[in-house]
């Protein structure tokens, strides 16, 4: 088992944070007052889960900023795929949920600065939370069939450090690809790995008639609904998921 301090690729600078700290709030506060900038990656010392927040300084409009979620999800899928047994199937739920064998493995979130320069947000913080091992507070691993962790899915030898290193390398490479080639290749990779059984979480289904038809050029959901086709923005969906998670806490 390897849980030493991770080594990051060029352009990323790691910052360890104690596991009892509120990692996303810590990162957002320091991005807002410029103590953290582009490429600063704050990671939790919690060895049973992968928690990190990456500070970015976008060069795209606010409308395009959520594309980074899909970039990161593809990077996570590639990273886990490179390190885990071939029978472990990693898939995605729109807009920000990672599935392992159709159960929720973790979620991503995105916070975007309200201040802008030339109509471009000053910063954004990408948050990633993935379960590696069962929650030690529960005596019955696997009791919640809707959620899982890498240990229960046969990747028990995968450490937080190895996963963080691999994810950061894949993420840097895909951010470069996104910057150079646009969103279309990322869109295609994400869509090809979406869950066809559970393409959206129940919190966003609204009613049984809502179906995910596709994504637009920015990653927003194209929906078939009882009242006609529509669009659900990624940022609105994140807000709903965040609210429901807070209500359950």
N, C-alpha and C positions, 0 to 999 in steps of 0.2 A: 504494500500500500504506500502510495506516494502523496504526501500532503505538505511538501516543503513549499517555500515561497516560489511562485511561478516565474518563469522567464517569458517576457513579452517580445513580440516582433518590433522592429524599428517603427517609429512614429507613435507607439503607445508607451505610456508611463504608468506603472502600477502604483497604487496606494492602498495599503492594507488597512482595514477597519475592523475593530472588535465586533464580534457577532451580536452583541447586545445593543449596538448602535443602529439608528434608523438610517440605513445606507442611502436610499434615494433622496431623502430630505437633506442629508449631509452633503451629497454631491450637488444637488440643485442649489443649495444656499451658496456653496463655494463657486459654482459656475456663475451665479448671478452677480457676485461681488468680485469676479475675475481672479479668484484665488486658484481656480481650476480652469483649464482651457482645452482646446481641441486635442484629443488623443489621451487625455487623462482618464485612466480606468480605475475606479474604486472597487475593490473586491473585499468580500467578507471573509474573515478567518474561519467561519463555520465550515467544517470539513464534511458535514453530512449533506450539504446542499450547495448548489452553485448560485451565488448571489453576486451580481456585479452591476455597476452603472458606468456607462461610457459617456463622457462629455464630448460633444461635437459642435463645431461652428459651421453651420450649413452655408452653402453657396447657392441654395435653391430657395424658391418662394415657400411661404408657410404651407401652401396647398400641396407642395411636393414633399415636404419634410416627412410625412408618415411612410413614405416609401422605404425609409431606413428600417422599419419594422420587418418588412418582407426580406430585405437584404440579410438582416440578422437571423431570421428564422431559417433561411436557406443555409446560412453559415453554420448554425447549430445542427441542423440535420446532417450536413456534410461532416461536421466534427464528430458527432456521435457515431455516424456510420463508419468512420475510419477507425474507431476505437472499440466498437462493440461487436458482439456476435452477429452473423448475417441474418439470423432469424428475428432480430429486433427490428420491427417496422416503425420508422419515425414518419409521422404525417402531421398535417397542419389543419387547424380550424381558423377560419377568418374571424377576427383580424390578427390575433396575437397569441394563440394557444398552441403549444407543442404537445402532440400525442405520441405515446409509445404503445403500440399494439392496441390502438383505439381508446386508451385511457389517458386522462390528462397527466402529463409529466411536468408541465410548468407553463409560465406565462411571461409575456413581455409587456412593457408599457413604455410610453413616450411622453416626456414633458417638454414643452416648447416655450421659450422666452416670450413674454408679452412685449418686450422692447425690440425694435427693428432698426436696421440701418439700410437705407435704400430698399425698403420693402422686404428685406431678408431678416429673419429672426437672428438675434445676437448669439444664441446658443440653443442647444437641445440636449436632453439627457435621455439616453436609452437605458432602460432597466431590464435585466434578465433574472428570472428566478426559476431554477430547475431543481427537482428533488433527486438526490443521488441515493440516499438510504432511507429506510422507514423512519418515521417520527418515533423517537425513543420514548415519548410520553404515552404511546399507545401500545398495549400488550399484544394486539392482534393485527399484525401486518397483513395488508390485503383485504381488510374488512370492507373498506370503501372501494367498490369495484370501479367507480368513476375516476378515481385517482390512482396513480402508480408512482414508482420511482425506479431508477436504473437497477438497483439491487434486486428488486422483485422481478424485473424483466430479464434477468440473466447476465447483467453487466456489473456484477458485484465487485469486480476487481478494478473498476474504473474510478480513479480518485478525482477529487475536486480539482487538484492542481493540473493533472493531465487534461481534464476536460476544459478547464479555463485556458490553458495554453493552446490547445487545438482550436477551440472556438475563436480565440483572439486572432490566430493566424488566418483562419478561413474568413473571418470578418474583415480583416484588413484587405485581403485579396479581393473580396467581393465588393467592398466599398470602392476600390479602384476600378473594378469592372463597371460598377454602376455609374461612377463619375465619367468614365470614358464612353461606355456603350449605351447609357440610358437605362430606363426601367424595364424595357421590354424583355430582355433575357432573364432578368430576375423574376418578372411576372410569370414567364413560361415555366421556369424551374419550380416556383412556388405552386402554381396551379397544377403541375404534374404530380405533386406530392400531397395535394389536399386530401383530406378524408372525404370519401364519397358517402360513407355511412353517416358521418357527423360533420358536415361542412361548416356549420356554425354552432356556437354554444347555445344552450337552451335559453339563456338570458336574453338573447337577441332574436329569438324566433317569433315573439309576439303572438303568433297563432300558428296553427298547423299548416296554414296555406302559404306561409313565407318560405321561399326557396332561393338559394344562392345560384344565380345564373352565370355569374362571372365577375370580373373586376374591371373597372375602367382604367384609363391610362395612368392614374395616380394610386391605384390600389383600393379605391372605394368599392363597396359591394353593389353589384347590379342584382336587384331582387325581383322575383315574381311574387306578387301579393294578391290577396283577395280583391283589393281595390285598384289593382293595376300594377304594372311594373314601376319600380322606383329605384332610388339610389340612397344608400346609407353611408355616410362618411365614416372613414376610419376613426377620426377624432371623436365623433359622437358615440361610436361603438365602444371605444376605450373608456369614455366617461361612464357609460352604462355598466360596463364590466367592473370598473373601479368602485362605483357606488354599491353594486351588489356585494362585492368582496368586503367593503367596509361594513355593510349591514350585517354580514355573516360573522364578522370578527367578534 
